[in-house]
Amino acid sequence: MISVKGQILQNVPFQLSIRQQVIFNALKKSENVHRYDTIYLLAFDLMLREKIIEASLKLYESNIKFAPFKISKFNTAFWIKTPSGYRLRPNVRPSDAIRDIYTNSHMYAFECSTAIVIIYYYAVLQVINEQAFNQLFSQLLVWNWSYDEDLRIITRVGTDFIPGDVLYFHNPDYADPVWLGENVVMLDDHTYFGHGIGVGPAEYIIQGLNTLRKPNATRSAYLLSQYSRLDFRYLAQFSNM
């Protein structure tokens, strides 16, 4: 359900894109109450989720490769490799560095959790003021789940999955630790994107992970009952809407 100012909402007083309508319908059908202080915050949440999905598909269609840290790569004009990840070069604007990942995608290779954080940064860049983005994320360090505290990723236990959420498929019998699981973005009610696996329904993601298990494995990969999403209330104060 959707609650705005304490009132259950069935329709919105503004035009929705096709993808936003899917997100809105999922929020309405949710057994949990999704609370918004204003209709503006609902509109921002819908837009942010839409941009997360678009950023996921754009990364999927790019030339970015899947790679563990040892053989990973980032464009050295923007990033410096350190033992803990890739740090933004001095005097480089964070917005330029994040855009470059998509513009010069052939110069990048990383694993799925790094992909999620980059998707988040790219989506946020589309919905907040660029000057604010550069101020908030001036000390970027990217790898695995390393991210600036102002990105405000919230992870909860449960199955209240909404398009734009990040979910996790666990692979208990993995052959290589890099395939312990797959972080995915929920694109709609039935499909997911996971860097290194691709786009498809849950069965497709599970099947892909099951091919990456140790010999004689008996336990299938499965979707965990947890989800991650951005703190739209915090980010909305920097919106360019």
GIGIPE-V23001 format. One record per pair of residues at least 4 apart in sequence whose ideal C-beta (glycine too) atoms are under 6 Angstrom apart, sorted by the first residue. I is the first residue (numbers start at 1). J is the second residue. D is the distance in whole Angstrom. If there is no record, write none. Layout:
i=I j=J d=D
i=I j=J d=D
This chain:
i=1 j=8 d=6
i=1 j=33 d=5
i=2 j=9 d=4
i=2 j=27 d=5
i=2 j=28 d=6
i=2 j=34 d=5
i=3 j=8 d=6
i=3 j=33 d=5
i=3 j=35 d=5
i=4 j=9 d=5
i=4 j=36 d=5
i=4 j=39 d=6
i=16 j=20 d=4
i=16 j=21 d=5
i=16 j=24 d=6
i=19 j=50 d=5
i=20 j=46 d=5
i=20 j=50 d=5
i=22 j=163 d=6
i=22 j=188 d=5
i=23 j=46 d=5
i=23 j=49 d=5
i=23 j=163 d=5
i=26 j=162 d=5
i=26 j=163 d=6
i=27 j=34 d=5
i=30 j=160 d=6
i=32 j=160 d=5
i=36 j=41 d=4
i=36 j=42 d=4
i=37 j=41 d=6
i=41 j=236 d=6
i=44 j=232 d=6
i=44 j=236 d=4
i=44 j=239 d=6
i=45 j=232 d=4
i=47 j=127 d=6
i=48 j=127 d=5
i=48 j=232 d=5
i=49 j=164 d=3
i=51 j=123 d=4
i=51 j=126 d=4
i=51 j=127 d=6
i=52 j=123 d=4
i=52 j=164 d=5
i=53 j=164 d=6
i=53 j=187 d=5
i=55 j=119 d=5
i=55 j=122 d=4
i=55 j=123 d=5
i=56 j=119 d=5
i=56 j=185 d=4
i=56 j=193 d=4
i=60 j=193 d=5
i=60 j=199 d=6
i=62 j=105 d=4
i=63 j=105 d=4
i=63 j=106 d=4
i=64 j=105 d=5
i=64 j=108 d=5
i=65 j=109 d=4
i=66 j=195 d=6
i=66 j=196 d=4
i=67 j=71 d=5
i=67 j=72 d=5
i=67 j=109 d=4
i=68 j=111 d=6
i=68 j=178 d=5
i=72 j=109 d=5
i=72 j=110 d=5
i=73 j=109 d=5
i=74 j=79 d=4
i=74 j=86 d=5
i=74 j=108 d=6
i=75 j=100 d=6
i=75 j=104 d=6
i=75 j=107 d=4
i=78 j=89 d=6
i=78 j=92 d=5
i=78 j=97 d=4
i=78 j=100 d=5
i=79 j=86 d=4
i=80 j=87 d=5
i=80 j=89 d=6
i=81 j=86 d=6
i=82 j=87 d=5
i=85 j=141 d=5
i=85 j=142 d=6
i=85 j=143 d=3
i=85 j=146 d=5
i=86 j=142 d=5
i=86 j=143 d=6
i=87 j=141 d=5
i=88 j=92 d=6
i=88 j=97 d=6
i=88 j=140 d=4
i=92 j=97 d=5
i=93 j=134 d=5
i=94 j=134 d=5
i=94 j=137 d=4
i=94 j=140 d=5
i=95 j=125 d=6
i=95 j=130 d=5
i=95 j=133 d=5
i=95 j=134 d=6
i=98 j=121 d=5
i=98 j=122 d=6
i=98 j=125 d=6
i=99 j=103 d=6
i=100 j=104 d=5
i=101 j=108 d=6
i=101 j=118 d=6
i=110 j=114 d=4
i=111 j=178 d=6
i=112 j=182 d=6
i=112 j=183 d=5
i=112 j=194 d=6
i=112 j=195 d=4
i=112 j=196 d=6
i=113 j=144 d=5
i=113 j=145 d=5
i=113 j=183 d=5
i=114 j=143 d=6
i=115 j=195 d=4
i=116 j=166 d=5
i=116 j=183 d=5
i=117 j=147 d=5
i=120 j=151 d=6
i=124 j=128 d=6
i=125 j=133 d=5
i=128 j=132 d=5
i=128 j=133 d=6
i=128 j=238 d=4
i=128 j=239 d=6
i=128 j=240 d=6
i=129 j=238 d=6
i=129 j=240 d=5
i=132 j=136 d=6
i=132 j=238 d=4
i=136 j=150 d=4
i=137 j=148 d=5
i=141 j=146 d=5
i=147 j=151 d=5
i=152 j=231 d=4
i=152 j=234 d=5
i=153 j=228 d=6
i=154 j=229 d=6
i=154 j=231 d=6
i=155 j=228 d=4
i=157 j=226 d=5
i=159 j=225 d=5
i=161 j=165 d=5
i=161 j=186 d=6
i=161 j=227 d=6
i=163 j=186 d=5
i=163 j=188 d=5
i=165 j=186 d=5
i=165 j=227 d=4
i=165 j=229 d=5
i=166 j=185 d=6
i=166 j=228 d=4
i=167 j=184 d=5
i=167 j=186 d=6
i=167 j=227 d=6
i=168 j=181 d=6
i=168 j=183 d=6
i=168 j=224 d=5
i=169 j=181 d=6
i=169 j=182 d=5
i=169 j=205 d=5
i=169 j=209 d=6
i=169 j=221 d=5
i=169 j=223 d=5
i=170 j=181 d=5
i=170 j=224 d=5
i=171 j=179 d=6
i=171 j=180 d=6
i=171 j=181 d=5
i=171 j=209 d=4
i=171 j=221 d=4
i=172 j=219 d=5
i=173 j=213 d=4
i=173 j=214 d=6
i=173 j=217 d=4
i=173 j=219 d=5
i=174 j=179 d=5
i=174 j=180 d=5
i=175 j=212 d=6
i=175 j=213 d=6
i=175 j=214 d=4
i=179 j=212 d=4
i=182 j=194 d=4
i=182 j=197 d=5
i=182 j=209 d=6
i=184 j=192 d=4
i=184 j=194 d=4
i=185 j=193 d=5
i=186 j=192 d=6
i=187 j=191 d=5
i=187 j=193 d=6
i=190 j=201 d=5
i=191 j=201 d=6
i=192 j=205 d=6
i=193 j=199 d=5
i=194 j=205 d=6
i=197 j=205 d=6
i=197 j=208 d=4
i=200 j=204 d=3
i=202 j=223 d=6
i=206 j=221 d=5
i=209 j=221 d=4
i=210 j=220 d=6
i=210 j=221 d=6
i=213 j=217 d=4
i=232 j=236 d=6
